[in-house]
Amino acid sequence: MKIIHTKGPVNAEELKDFLQQELGPLFKKQRHADIDFVFILTGNGVQIAQPDLYEDFLFKIEIVNDQELHVTKSEHYTDDVNVLTLEDILNNLFMDYPGRDNIDMIEERS
């Protein structure tokens, strides 16, 4: 799990909208695959899924205490090339939202 500590609150709806707008086109450009992802707003975060290809979520992003993002990659698809591509794109997108200047610390936990 990746934990991103932010300097200010993160809004789940804004995060979902940002990912919907940015992630798909970047994935298609980087992977050259016509795969559309589903972004599901949960009570405290967003899940990224592709139900036509994968039975379970691919990534779960939970907002904890308004200022932490807990990013979990599904354990079922850790070596899948599409998921690895998504992970790379997500790592870069977090520098845009919540933004490099709004991140205190990023840590990895297992």
C-alpha positions in Angstrom: 0.0 0.0 0.0 1.2 3.5 -0.8 0.3 6.2 1.7 0.3 9.8 0.5 0.2 12.4 3.3 -1.3 15.7 2.1 -1.1 19.2 3.5 -4.8 19.8 3.0 -8.1 17.9 2.7 -8.7 15.7 -0.3 -12.2 15.4 -1.8 -13.3 12.0 -3.1 -15.6 13.4 -5.8 -12.8 15.7 -7.1 -10.4 12.8 -7.1 -12.8 10.6 -9.1 -13.4 13.4 -11.6 -9.7 14.0 -12.0 -8.9 10.4 -12.5 -11.8 9.9 -15.0 -10.5 12.8 -17.1 -6.8 12.1 -17.0 -6.1 8.3 -16.5 -7.9 6.9 -19.5 -6.2 9.0 -22.2 -2.8 8.6 -20.6 -3.3 4.8 -20.4 -4.3 4.6 -24.1 -1.3 6.7 -25.1 1.2 4.8 -23.0 -0.1 1.2 -23.5 -1.6 1.5 -27.0 -4.6 -0.5 -25.8 -8.3 0.5 -26.1 -9.3 -0.3 -22.6 -11.8 1.8 -20.7 -11.8 1.9 -16.9 -14.7 2.3 -14.4 -14.2 4.7 -11.5 -16.5 3.9 -8.6 -17.0 6.5 -5.9 -17.0 4.7 -2.5 -17.9 6.3 0.8 -14.4 7.5 1.4 -12.6 7.1 -1.9 -12.5 5.7 -5.4 -12.1 2.3 -6.9 -10.6 1.7 -10.4 -12.0 -1.3 -12.1 -12.4 -2.9 -15.6 -15.2 -5.5 -15.1 -15.0 -6.8 -18.7 -11.4 -8.0 -18.1 -11.0 -8.3 -14.3 -13.3 -9.7 -11.7 -12.1 -7.5 -8.9 -11.0 -3.8 -8.5 -7.6 -2.9 -9.8 -6.8 -0.1 -7.4 -8.6 1.2 -4.4 -7.8 4.8 -3.2 -9.2 5.5 0.3 -9.2 9.0 1.9 -8.3 8.7 5.6 -8.6 11.6 8.0 -9.2 13.9 5.0 -5.4 14.3 4.5 -4.1 10.8 3.6 -4.6 8.7 0.5 -4.2 5.0 0.9 -3.6 3.5 -2.5 -4.0 -0.3 -2.6 -3.3 -2.4 -5.7 -5.4 -5.6 -6.0 -3.3 -8.6 -5.0 -4.9 -10.6 -7.8 -3.2 -8.7 -10.7 0.2 -7.6 -9.4 2.1 -8.8 -12.4 -0.5 -7.8 -15.0 1.0 -5.4 -17.6 -2.2 -3.3 -17.7 -2.1 -2.9 -13.9 1.6 -2.1 -13.9 0.9 0.6 -16.5 -1.9 2.0 -14.4 0.3 2.1 -11.4 3.0 4.0 -13.2 0.4 6.5 -14.5 -1.2 6.9 -11.1 2.2 7.6 -9.4 2.7 10.5 -11.8 -0.9 11.7 -11.6 -0.6 12.1 -7.8 2.0 14.8 -8.5 -0.9 16.7 -10.2 -3.7 15.9 -7.8 -3.4 16.6 -4.9 -0.3 18.2 -6.3 3.4 18.1 -5.6 3.3 21.2 -3.4 0.4 19.6 -1.3 2.1 16.4 -0.5 4.0 16.1 2.8 5.3 12.6 2.4 4.8 9.4 0.4 5.5 6.0 2.1 5.1 2.4 1.1 3.7 -0.3 3.4 3.1 -3.9 2.8 
